[in-house]
Amino acid sequence: MITAAIDLFREHGALVTIPQVAAKAQVGKATVYRGFPTKEDLLESITQLGLDELARRTAKARREADPYEGFRVYVFELFDVLAHDRLLAERLADAVSQTALPLLEPLIEVMETARATGKLRADATPRDVRVLLCGAALQLVRFGERDPAVWRRYGDMVLQALCHRP
């Protein structure tokens, strides 16, 4: 059942219904509700799986010898993940959602370390990262964009906006 839910939510986002999950999993709605009393419980569980994967990538970025390179690679990896996970992209772009904080806080730490190299704009703020990154993700989701190359292109644009200009 969880595999069916993951597939549906990653492909279609938060608008997927419990009856759709039940139908794909070939179980009754009651079976879904026994495992997840509310749709939000199911959404949180699936979102957490995506955040866990991103946490592994964040740890890798932090271990990179060149902090800017770690940040750069992480931004591209993040856009790649979001290209394949509409639910996570939606949750990340939701300005009032607390879901994005576990992802954004480590990303900001990686950015701050990268900024110390002088390769990022000195005036780049955590809000800038959130506006640029989440704004791009939200629009790509709204456009229904699925092509990872397009997502990488916007990842590059986000990086260029944050880079130091001599």
LOVEXKOL-822680 format. One record per residue: residue in three letters; y negated, x negated, z of N, C-alpha, C in turn; residue number from 1. Coordinates in pm, whole numbers. Atoms other than C-alpha are relative to their C-alpha. Last residue first. Example, Ala and Ser with C-alpha at 12.3 -4.5 7.8 and 13.67 -1.06 7.14 Angstrom:
<nodes>
node rest->SER	nnorth->119	neast->82	nup->-6	canorth->106	caeast->-1367	caup->714	cnorth->-109	ceast->77	cup->73	nr->2
node rest->ALA	nnorth->119	neast->-89	nup->0	canorth->450	caeast->-1230	caup->780	cnorth->-120	ceast->-90	cup->0	nr->1
</nodes>
This chain:
<nodes>
node rest->PRO	nnorth->93	neast->111	nup->-24	canorth->-4054	caeast->-3321	caup->-945	cnorth->-141	ceast->29	cup->-48	nr->166
node rest->ARG	nnorth->68	neast->28	nup->127	canorth->-3876	caeast->-2983	caup->-926	cnorth->-102	ceast->-112	cup->24	nr->165
node rest->HIS	nnorth->129	neast->70	nup->-12	canorth->-3627	caeast->-2953	caup->-645	cnorth->-56	ceast->-27	cup->-139	nr->164
node rest->CYS	nnorth->8	neast->145	nup->14	canorth->-3345	caeast->-2710	caup->-716	cnorth->-144	ceast->-50	cup->9	nr->163
node rest->LEU	nnorth->5	neast->64	nup->-131	canorth->-3332	caeast->-2357	caup->-574	cnorth->-20	ceast->-151	cup->-9	nr->162
node rest->ALA	nnorth->114	neast->-55	nup->-74	canorth->-3420	caeast->-2174	caup->-897	cnorth->-18	ceast->-71	cup->135	nr->161
node rest->GLN	nnorth->122	neast->54	nup->60	canorth->-3185	caeast->-2402	caup->-1090	cnorth->-124	ceast->49	cup->74	nr->160
node rest->LEU	nnorth->14	neast->140	nup->-39	canorth->-2903	caeast->-2316	caup->-849	cnorth->-129	ceast->-60	cup->-56	nr->159
node rest->VAL	nnorth->33	neast->0	nup->-143	canorth->-2960	caeast->-1943	caup->-897	cnorth->-20	ceast->-144	cup->47	nr->158
node rest->MET	nnorth->141	neast->-39	nup->-10	canorth->-2967	caeast->-1992	caup->-1275	cnorth->-46	ceast->2	cup->146	nr->157
node rest->ASP	nnorth->81	neast->113	nup->43	canorth->-2639	caeast->-2183	caup->-1261	cnorth->-149	ceast->32	cup->13	nr->156
node rest->GLY	nnorth->-11	neast->97	nup->-108	canorth->-2478	caeast->-1901	caup->-1063	cnorth->-85	ceast->-123	cup->-30	nr->155
node rest->TYR	nnorth->98	neast->-42	nup->-101	canorth->-2615	caeast->-1665	caup->-1326	cnorth->8	ceast->-88	cup->125	nr->154
node rest->ARG	nnorth->134	neast->20	nup->55	canorth->-2431	caeast->-1857	caup->-1595	cnorth->-106	ceast->38	cup->102	nr->153
node rest->ARG	nnorth->32	neast->143	nup->-18	canorth->-2120	caeast->-1870	caup->-1378	cnorth->-139	ceast->-31	cup->-52	nr->152
node rest->TRP	nnorth->27	neast->21	nup->-142	canorth->-2123	caeast->-1487	caup->-1359	cnorth->-36	ceast->-146	cup->26	nr->151
node rest->VAL	nnorth->133	neast->-58	nup->-25	canorth->-2154	caeast->-1468	caup->-1737	cnorth->-37	ceast->-19	cup->146	nr->150
node rest->ALA	nnorth->98	neast->91	nup->62	canorth->-1861	caeast->-1707	caup->-1778	cnorth->-142	ceast->51	cup->23	nr->149
node rest->PRO	nnorth->32	neast->110	nup->-91	canorth->-1658	caeast->-1501	caup->-1526	cnorth->-104	ceast->-98	cup->-58	nr->148
node rest->ASP	nnorth->-26	neast->130	nup->63	canorth->-1683	caeast->-1196	caup->-1757	cnorth->-41	ceast->-114	cup->95	nr->147
node rest->ARG	nnorth->-128	neast->53	nup->-50	canorth->-1661	caeast->-881	caup->-1546	cnorth->27	ceast->-142	cup->-50	nr->146
node rest->GLU	nnorth->-37	neast->128	nup->61	canorth->-2011	caeast->-734	caup->-1577	cnorth->127	ceast->-56	cup->64	nr->145
node rest->GLY	nnorth->-144	neast->-4	nup->27	canorth->-2026	caeast->-370	caup->-1474	cnorth->50	ceast->-128	cup->-63	nr->144
node rest->PHE	nnorth->-20	neast->3	nup->144	canorth->-2404	caeast->-373	caup->-1510	cnorth->148	ceast->8	cup->-37	nr->143
node rest->ARG	nnorth->56	neast->-125	nup->56	canorth->-2430	caeast->-260	caup->-1148	cnorth->15	ceast->6	cup->-152	nr->142
node rest->VAL	nnorth->-90	neast->-110	nup->-36	canorth->-2197	caeast->-541	caup->-1041	cnorth->-49	ceast->130	cup->-64	nr->141
node rest->LEU	nnorth->-119	neast->17	nup->82	canorth->-2402	caeast->-797	caup->-1232	cnorth->103	ceast->108	cup->29	nr->140
node rest->GLN	nnorth->29	neast->-43	nup->136	canorth->-2716	caeast->-656	caup->-1074	cnorth->122	ceast->-15	cup->-92	nr->139
node rest->LEU	nnorth->17	neast->-145	nup->5	canorth->-2577	caeast->-679	caup->-724	cnorth->-24	ceast->49	cup->-143	nr->138
node rest->ALA	nnorth->-131	neast->-64	nup->-15	canorth->-2450	caeast->-1033	caup->-774	cnorth->-11	ceast->151	cup->-11	nr->137
node rest->ALA	nnorth->-75	neast->21	nup->124	canorth->-2785	caeast->-1153	caup->-907	cnorth->135	ceast->70	cup->6	nr->136
node rest->GLY	nnorth->65	neast->-80	nup->105	canorth->-2968	caeast->-996	caup->-616	cnorth->72	ceast->-13	cup->-132	nr->135
node rest->CYS	nnorth->-45	neast->-139	nup->-15	canorth->-2716	caeast->-1136	caup->-371	cnorth->-63	ceast->90	cup->-105	nr->134
node rest->LEU	nnorth->-144	neast->-11	nup->16	canorth->-2765	caeast->-1490	caup->-493	cnorth->46	ceast->146	cup->5	nr->133
node rest->LEU	nnorth->-44	neast->48	nup->131	canorth->-3139	caeast->-1486	caup->-548	cnorth->148	ceast->26	cup->-24	nr->132
node rest->VAL	nnorth->62	neast->-79	nup->106	canorth->-3239	caeast->-1267	caup->-256	cnorth->54	ceast->-42	cup->-136	nr->131
node rest->ARG	nnorth->-54	neast->-136	nup->-4	canorth->-2989	caeast->-1422	caup->-13	cnorth->-58	ceast->85	cup->-113	nr->130
node rest->VAL	nnorth->-140	neast->4	nup->43	canorth->-3073	caeast->-1777	caup->-113	cnorth->56	ceast->141	cup->-6	nr->129
node rest->ASP	nnorth->-2	neast->28	nup->144	canorth->-3444	caeast->-1708	caup->-89	cnorth->143	ceast->1	cup->-54	nr->128
node rest->ARG	nnorth->31	neast->-126	nup->68	canorth->-3395	caeast->-1546	caup->252	cnorth->1	ceast->-20	cup->-152	nr->127
node rest->PRO	nnorth->-120	neast->-85	nup->2	canorth->-3221	caeast->-1859	caup->376	cnorth->-24	ceast->133	cup->-72	nr->126
node rest->THR	nnorth->-34	neast->-60	nup->-129	canorth->-3531	caeast->-2051	caup->273	cnorth->131	ceast->76	cup->-11	nr->125
node rest->ALA	nnorth->-109	neast->-99	nup->13	canorth->-3614	caeast->-2289	caup->-8	cnorth->42	ceast->48	cup->138	nr->124
node rest->ASP	nnorth->43	neast->-130	nup->-52	canorth->-3950	caeast->-2459	caup->63	cnorth->107	ceast->108	cup->-14	nr->123
node rest->ALA	nnorth->30	neast->11	nup->-142	canorth->-3818	caeast->-2813	caup->32	cnorth->-36	ceast->134	cup->61	nr->122
node rest->ARG	nnorth->141	neast->-22	nup->-33	canorth->-3666	caeast->-2728	caup->-302	cnorth->-19	ceast->-7	cup->150	nr->121
node rest->LEU	nnorth->39	neast->-141	nup->-3	canorth->-3315	caeast->-2865	caup->-334	cnorth->-148	ceast->9	cup->36	nr->120
node rest->LYS	nnorth->-33	neast->-58	nup->130	canorth->-3224	caeast->-3217	caup->-444	cnorth->-30	ceast->150	cup->-7	nr->119
node rest->GLY	nnorth->117	neast->0	nup->87	canorth->-3405	caeast->-3385	caup->-156	cnorth->26	ceast->63	cup->-135	nr->118
node rest->THR	nnorth->-17	neast->105	nup->101	canorth->-3078	caeast->-3474	caup->17	cnorth->-122	ceast->-10	cup->-90	nr->117
node rest->ALA	nnorth->36	neast->129	nup->-61	canorth->-3188	caeast->-3272	caup->325	cnorth->17	ceast->-116	cup->-99	nr->116
node rest->ARG	nnorth->146	neast->14	nup->13	canorth->-3175	caeast->-2961	caup->106	cnorth->-45	ceast->-135	cup->55	nr->115
node rest->ALA	nnorth->30	neast->43	nup->136	canorth->-2797	caeast->-3005	caup->74	cnorth->-151	ceast->-23	cup->-18	nr->114
node rest->THR	nnorth->-48	neast->137	nup->11	canorth->-2754	caeast->-2988	caup->452	cnorth->-33	ceast->-56	cup->-138	nr->113
node rest->GLU	nnorth->91	neast->81	nup->-81	canorth->-2969	caeast->-2675	caup->465	cnorth->40	ceast->-147	cup->-7	nr->112
node rest->MET	nnorth->127	neast->16	nup->72	canorth->-2773	caeast->-2522	caup->177	cnorth->-95	ceast->-91	cup->76	nr->111
node rest->VAL	nnorth->-28	neast->92	nup->110	canorth->-2438	caeast->-2584	caup->349	cnorth->-128	ceast->-27	cup->-79	nr->110
node rest->GLU	nnorth->-20	neast->132	nup->-60	canorth->-2575	caeast->-2421	caup->664	cnorth->27	ceast->-105	cup->-107	nr->109
node rest->ILE	nnorth->133	neast->49	nup->-37	canorth->-2708	caeast->-2130	caup->457	cnorth->12	ceast->-139	cup->63	nr->108
node rest->LEU	nnorth->65	neast->38	nup->124	canorth->-2364	caeast->-2083	caup->300	cnorth->-138	ceast->-58	cup->28	nr->107
node rest->PRO	nnorth->-50	neast->132	nup->40	canorth->-2209	caeast->-2088	caup->648	cnorth->-64	ceast->-49	cup->-130	nr->106
node rest->GLU	nnorth->35	neast->101	nup->-100	canorth->-2443	caeast->-1805	caup->757	cnorth->56	ceast->-137	cup->-36	nr->105
node rest->LEU	nnorth->132	neast->59	nup->23	canorth->-2412	caeast->-1611	caup->432	cnorth->-36	ceast->-108	cup->100	nr->104
node rest->LEU	nnorth->3	neast->82	nup->120	canorth->-2040	caeast->-1549	caup->441	cnorth->-132	ceast->-73	cup->-13	nr->103
node rest->PRO	nnorth->-98	neast->109	nup->-13	canorth->-2006	caeast->-1426	caup->799	cnorth->7	ceast->-92	cup->-122	nr->102
node rest->LEU	nnorth->40	neast->107	nup->-91	canorth->-2337	caeast->-1239	caup->752	cnorth->105	ceast->-110	cup->17	nr->101
node rest->ALA	nnorth->40	neast->121	nup->71	canorth->-2237	caeast->-1042	caup->443	cnorth->-28	ceast->-117	cup->93	nr->100
node rest->THR	nnorth->-115	neast->63	nup->64	canorth->-2042	caeast->-778	caup->632	cnorth->-36	ceast->-133	cup->-62	nr->99
node rest->GLN	nnorth->-33	neast->117	nup->-80	canorth->-2337	caeast->-696	caup->859	cnorth->116	ceast->-78	cup->-62	nr->98
node rest->SER	nnorth->-137	neast->17	nup->-45	canorth->-2460	caeast->-462	caup->589	cnorth->16	ceast->-127	cup->83	nr->97
node rest->VAL	nnorth->-12	neast->-48	nup->-138	canorth->-2830	caeast->-387	caup->571	cnorth->140	ceast->-19	cup->57	nr->96
node rest->ALA	nnorth->94	neast->67	nup->-91	canorth->-2906	caeast->-599	caup->263	cnorth->16	ceast->43	cup->145	nr->95
node rest->ASP	nnorth->57	neast->-105	nup->-85	canorth->-2596	caeast->-483	caup->74	cnorth->-85	ceast->-64	cup->110	nr->94
node rest->ALA	nnorth->134	neast->-36	nup->46	canorth->-2547	caeast->-760	caup->-184	cnorth->-67	ceast->107	cup->85	nr->93
node rest->LEU	nnorth->90	neast->114	nup->-14	canorth->-2253	caeast->-915	caup->-1	cnorth->-143	ceast->37	cup->-34	nr->92
node rest->ARG	nnorth->23	neast->18	nup->-143	canorth->-2079	caeast->-579	caup->38	cnorth->-97	ceast->-117	cup->25	nr->91
node rest->GLU	nnorth->81	neast->-112	nup->-52	canorth->-2117	caeast->-500	caup->-330	cnorth->-37	ceast->-21	cup->145	nr->90
node rest->ALA	nnorth->134	neast->13	nup->57	canorth->-1995	caeast->-844	caup->-437	cnorth->-92	ceast->110	cup->50	nr->89
node rest->LEU	nnorth->66	neast->108	nup->-73	canorth->-1701	caeast->-817	caup->-196	cnorth->-142	ceast->-22	cup->-52	nr->88
node rest->LEU	nnorth->26	neast->-45	nup->-137	canorth->-1606	caeast->-479	caup->-340	cnorth->-76	ceast->-107	cup->78	nr->87
node rest->ARG	nnorth->118	neast->-88	nup->-1	canorth->-1646	caeast->-597	caup->-700	cnorth->-34	ceast->45	cup->141	nr->86
node rest->ASP	nnorth->-11	neast->-83	nup->-120	canorth->-1404	caeast->-884	caup->-651	cnorth->-126	ceast->85	cup->16	nr->85
node rest->HIS	nnorth->-131	neast->-65	nup->-6	canorth->-1326	caeast->-1077	caup->-969	cnorth->15	ceast->95	cup->118	nr->84
node rest->ALA	nnorth->-28	neast->-57	nup->133	canorth->-1678	caeast->-1185	caup->-1066	cnorth->130	ceast->78	cup->0	nr->83
node rest->LEU	nnorth->68	neast->-130	nup->11	canorth->-1749	caeast->-1227	caup->-694	cnorth->23	ceast->66	cup->-135	nr->82
node rest->VAL	nnorth->-69	neast->-97	nup->-86	canorth->-1488	caeast->-1503	caup->-667	cnorth->-61	ceast->139	cup->-18	nr->81
node rest->ASP	nnorth->-130	neast->-25	nup->60	canorth->-1636	caeast->-1689	caup->-966	cnorth->79	ceast->103	cup->81	nr->80
node rest->PHE	nnorth->21	neast->-90	nup->113	canorth->-1989	caeast->-1647	caup->-829	cnorth->132	ceast->30	cup->-70	nr->79
node rest->LEU	nnorth->36	neast->-132	nup->-52	canorth->-1873	caeast->-1796	caup->-500	cnorth->-21	ceast->99	cup->-114	nr->78
node rest->GLU	nnorth->-124	neast->-63	nup->-47	canorth->-1699	caeast->-2084	caup->-675	cnorth->-27	ceast->140	cup->52	nr->77
node rest->PHE	nnorth->-79	neast->-38	nup->118	canorth->-2019	caeast->-2165	caup->-865	cnorth->130	ceast->69	cup->40	nr->76
node rest->VAL	nnorth->70	neast->-112	nup->65	canorth->-2225	caeast->-2154	caup->-545	cnorth->79	ceast->45	cup->-122	nr->75
node rest->TYR	nnorth->-24	neast->-123	nup->-74	canorth->-1964	caeast->-2367	caup->-368	cnorth->-68	ceast->119	cup->-65	nr->74
node rest->VAL	nnorth->-135	neast->-48	nup->31	canorth->-1970	caeast->-2634	caup->-638	cnorth->27	ceast->133	cup->71	nr->73
node rest->ARG	nnorth->-4	neast->-39	nup->141	canorth->-2347	caeast->-2669	caup->-608	cnorth->137	ceast->59	cup->-36	nr->72
node rest->PHE	nnorth->74	neast->-126	nup->15	canorth->-2344	caeast->-2669	caup->-227	cnorth->12	ceast->51	cup->-143	nr->71
node rest->GLY	nnorth->-75	neast->-103	nup->-71	canorth->-2074	caeast->-2937	caup->-211	cnorth->-64	ceast->136	cup->-16	nr->70
node rest->GLU	nnorth->-115	neast->-31	nup->86	canorth->-2254	caeast->-3139	caup->-478	cnorth->87	ceast->108	cup->65	nr->69
node rest->TYR	nnorth->49	neast->-81	nup->112	canorth->-2575	caeast->-3116	caup->-274	cnorth->116	ceast->41	cup->-90	nr->68
node rest->PRO	nnorth->29	neast->-138	nup->-41	canorth->-2395	caeast->-3229	caup->40	cnorth->-52	ceast->89	cup->-113	nr->67
node rest->ASP	nnorth->137	neast->-27	nup->45	canorth->-2247	caeast->-3537	caup->-134	cnorth->-31	ceast->146	cup->34	nr->66
node rest->ALA	nnorth->80	neast->118	nup->-39	canorth->-1938	caeast->-3641	caup->65	cnorth->-147	ceast->18	cup->-38	nr->65
node rest->GLU	nnorth->44	neast->78	nup->116	canorth->-1789	caeast->-3290	caup->33	cnorth->-93	ceast->-113	cup->45	nr->64
node rest->ARG	nnorth->-67	neast->130	nup->-1	canorth->-1633	caeast->-3176	caup->361	cnorth->-45	ceast->-91	cup->-114	nr->63
node rest->ARG	nnorth->52	neast->78	nup->-113	canorth->-1882	caeast->-2889	caup->405	cnorth->60	ceast->-141	cup->5	nr->62
node rest->ALA	nnorth->136	neast->42	nup->35	canorth->-1799	caeast->-2758	caup->58	cnorth->-60	ceast->-87	cup->111	nr->61
node rest->LYS	nnorth->-11	neast->105	nup->103	canorth->-1428	caeast->-2752	caup->146	cnorth->-138	ceast->-53	cup->-37	nr->60
node rest->ALA	nnorth->-47	neast->119	nup->-71	canorth->-1500	caeast->-2557	caup->464	cnorth->13	ceast->-117	cup->-97	nr->59
node rest->THR	nnorth->115	neast->52	nup->-73	canorth->-1701	caeast->-2310	caup->258	cnorth->38	ceast->-127	cup->73	nr->58
node rest->ARG	nnorth->84	neast->71	nup->98	canorth->-1408	caeast->-2268	caup->19	cnorth->-124	ceast->-59	cup->67	nr->57
node rest->ARG	nnorth->-73	neast->121	nup->39	canorth->-1175	caeast->-2183	caup->306	cnorth->-83	ceast->-82	cup->-98	nr->56
node rest->ALA	nnorth->12	neast->92	nup->-114	canorth->-1436	caeast->-1940	caup->443	cnorth->74	ceast->-131	cup->-31	nr->55
node rest->LEU	nnorth->127	neast->70	nup->14	canorth->-1452	caeast->-1781	caup->97	cnorth->-22	ceast->-98	cup->115	nr->54
node rest->GLU	nnorth->-12	neast->92	nup->114	canorth->-1083	caeast->-1696	caup->113	cnorth->-129	ceast->-81	cup->-15	nr->53
node rest->ASP	nnorth->-90	neast->108	nup->-42	canorth->-1126	caeast->-1548	caup->461	cnorth->16	ceast->-104	cup->-111	nr->52
node rest->LEU	nnorth->79	neast->92	nup->-82	canorth->-1427	caeast->-1350	caup->341	cnorth->85	ceast->-116	cup->48	nr->51
node rest->GLY	nnorth->88	neast->77	nup->88	canorth->-1218	caeast->-1195	caup->65	cnorth->-83	ceast->-101	cup->76	nr->50
node rest->LEU	nnorth->-87	neast->87	nup->81	canorth->-947	caeast->-1093	caup->310	cnorth->-83	ceast->-87	cup->-94	nr->49
node rest->GLN	nnorth->-34	neast->115	nup->-82	canorth->-1216	caeast->-961	caup->545	cnorth->91	ceast->-97	cup->-74	nr->48
node rest->THR	nnorth->114	neast->91	nup->3	canorth->-1347	caeast->-735	caup->270	cnorth->32	ceast->-126	cup->79	nr->47
node rest->ILE	nnorth->-3	neast->65	nup->131	canorth->-1001	caeast->-582	caup->236	cnorth->-115	ceast->-99	cup->-13	nr->46
node rest->SER	nnorth->-119	neast->83	nup->8	canorth->-980	caeast->-508	caup->608	cnorth->4	ceast->-77	cup->-132	nr->45
node rest->GLU	nnorth->22	neast->118	nup->-84	canorth->-1338	caeast->-382	caup->624	cnorth->118	ceast->-97	cup->-9	nr->44
node rest->LEU	nnorth->98	neast->85	nup->66	canorth->-1281	caeast->-147	caup->331	cnorth->-23	ceast->-129	cup->79	nr->43
node rest->LEU	nnorth->-68	neast->60	nup->113	canorth->-964	caeast->-8	caup->493	cnorth->-95	ceast->-96	cup->-75	nr->42
node rest->ASP	nnorth->-98	neast->94	nup->-55	canorth->-1142	caeast->54	caup->821	cnorth->73	ceast->-74	cup->-111	nr->41
node rest->GLU	nnorth->74	neast->120	nup->-41	canorth->-1433	caeast->208	caup->628	cnorth->94	ceast->-104	cup->62	nr->40
node rest->LYS	nnorth->18	neast->80	nup->121	canorth->-1190	caeast->450	caup->462	cnorth->-72	ceast->-130	cup->36	nr->39
node rest->THR	nnorth->114	neast->-39	nup->83	canorth->-1097	caeast->571	caup->806	cnorth->-5	ceast->-88	cup->-124	nr->38
node rest->PRO	nnorth->49	neast->-133	nup->-37	canorth->-780	caeast->578	caup->1017	cnorth->-121	ceast->49	cup->-80	nr->37
node rest->PHE	nnorth->145	neast->17	nup->-3	canorth->-632	caeast->281	caup->829	cnorth->-62	ceast->136	cup->26	nr->36
node rest->GLY	nnorth->30	neast->142	nup->-5	canorth->-255	caeast->238	caup->860	cnorth->-148	ceast->-29	cup->18	nr->35
node rest->ARG	nnorth->-70	neast->54	nup->-116	canorth->-185	caeast->599	caup->947	cnorth->-30	ceast->-149	cup->18	nr->34
node rest->TYR	nnorth->80	neast->-25	nup->-122	canorth->-459	caeast->706	caup->705	cnorth->72	ceast->-47	cup->127	nr->33
node rest->VAL	nnorth->117	neast->88	nup->3	canorth->-278	caeast->542	caup->412	cnorth->-79	ceast->15	cup->130	nr->32
node rest->THR	nnorth->-51	neast->137	nup->-20	canorth->48	caeast->712	caup->503	cnorth->-115	ceast->-100	cup->2	nr->31
node rest->ALA	nnorth->-24	neast->17	nup->-144	canorth->-134	caeast->1044	caup->542	cnorth->52	ceast->-140	cup->31	nr->30
node rest->LYS	nnorth->127	neast->37	nup->-64	canorth->-267	caeast->1010	caup->187	cnorth->21	ceast->-26	cup->149	nr->29
node rest->GLY	nnorth->89	neast->-110	nup->-31	canorth->93	caeast->1015	caup->61	cnorth->-128	ceast->-50	cup->66	nr->28
node rest->VAL	nnorth->-24	neast->-52	nup->-135	canorth->255	caeast->714	caup->-99	cnorth->-94	ceast->118	cup->20	nr->27
node rest->GLN	nnorth->-108	neast->-98	nup->5	canorth->287	caeast->592	caup->-456	cnorth->46	ceast->41	cup->139	nr->26
node rest->ALA	nnorth->-106	neast->54	nup->-86	canorth->65	caeast->290	caup->-391	cnorth->124	ceast->88	cup->0	nr->25
node rest->LYS	nnorth->-40	neast->130	nup->54	canorth->-153	caeast->385	caup->-689	cnorth->115	ceast->-61	cup->80	nr->24
node rest->ALA	nnorth->-67	neast->-21	nup->129	canorth->-157	caeast->750	caup->-581	cnorth->48	ceast->-133	cup->-57	nr->23
node rest->ALA	nnorth->-133	neast->-58	nup->-25	canorth->-234	caeast->664	caup->-218	cnorth->77	ceast->17	cup->-130	nr->22
node rest->VAL	nnorth->-83	neast->105	nup->-59	canorth->-520	caeast->436	caup->-318	cnorth->142	ceast->51	cup->20	nr->21
node rest->GLN	nnorth->-29	neast->94	nup->108	canorth->-663	caeast->704	caup->-548	cnorth->89	ceast->-114	cup->50	nr->20
node rest->PRO	nnorth->-103	neast->-55	nup->89	canorth->-630	caeast->964	caup->-271	cnorth->35	ceast->-92	cup->-118	nr->19
node rest->ILE	nnorth->-131	neast->13	nup->-64	canorth->-817	caeast->724	caup->-37	cnorth->109	ceast->66	cup->-86	nr->18
node rest->THR	nnorth->-32	neast->-97	nup->-104	canorth->-1107	caeast->711	caup->-280	cnorth->138	ceast->-28	cup->60	nr->17
node rest->VAL	nnorth->-141	neast->-41	nup->5	canorth->-1248	caeast->420	caup->-477	cnorth->28	ceast->93	cup->117	nr->16
node rest->LEU	nnorth->-9	neast->-141	nup->38	canorth->-1629	caeast->418	caup->-465	cnorth->144	ceast->51	cup->-13	nr->15
node rest->ALA	nnorth->-11	neast->-90	nup->-115	canorth->-1632	caeast->95	caup->-266	cnorth->14	ceast->148	cup->-37	nr->14
node rest->GLY	nnorth->99	neast->-2	nup->-108	canorth->-1567	caeast->-129	caup->-563	cnorth->25	ceast->112	cup->100	nr->13
node rest->HIS	nnorth->95	neast->-111	nup->13	canorth->-1380	caeast->-63	caup->-888	cnorth->-104	ceast->8	cup->111	nr->12
node rest->GLU	nnorth->35	neast->-37	nup->137	canorth->-1170	caeast->-373	caup->-957	cnorth->-114	ceast->100	cup->-8	nr->11
node rest->ARG	nnorth->56	neast->118	nup->67	canorth->-1165	caeast->-532	caup->-613	cnorth->-43	ceast->33	cup->-143	nr->10
node rest->PHE	nnorth->133	neast->28	nup->-51	canorth->-1127	caeast->-191	caup->-453	cnorth->-62	ceast->-122	cup->-66	nr->9
node rest->LEU	nnorth->98	neast->-104	nup->35	canorth->-838	caeast->-88	caup->-676	cnorth->-141	ceast->-34	cup->46	nr->8
node rest->ASP	nnorth->19	neast->-4	nup->146	canorth->-640	caeast->-412	caup->-658	cnorth->-109	ceast->101	cup->-39	nr->7
node rest->ILE	nnorth->73	neast->121	nup->38	canorth->-691	caeast->-447	caup->-283	cnorth->-31	ceast->2	cup->-149	nr->6
node rest->ALA	nnorth->139	neast->-18	nup->-44	canorth->-586	caeast->-86	caup->-223	cnorth->-84	ceast->-121	cup->-41	nr->5
node rest->ALA	nnorth->61	neast->-101	nup->89	canorth->-269	caeast->-128	caup->-429	cnorth->-147	ceast->18	cup->35	nr->4
node rest->THR	nnorth->17	neast->64	nup->130	canorth->-184	caeast->-448	caup->-242	cnorth->-66	ceast->95	cup->-99	nr->3
node rest->ILE	nnorth->120	neast->83	nup->-7	canorth->-248	caeast->-274	caup->90	cnorth->-25	ceast->-71	cup->-133	nr->2
node rest->MET	nnorth->119	neast->-81	nup->0	canorth->0	caeast->0	caup->0	cnorth->-126	ceast->-85	cup->0	nr->1
</nodes>
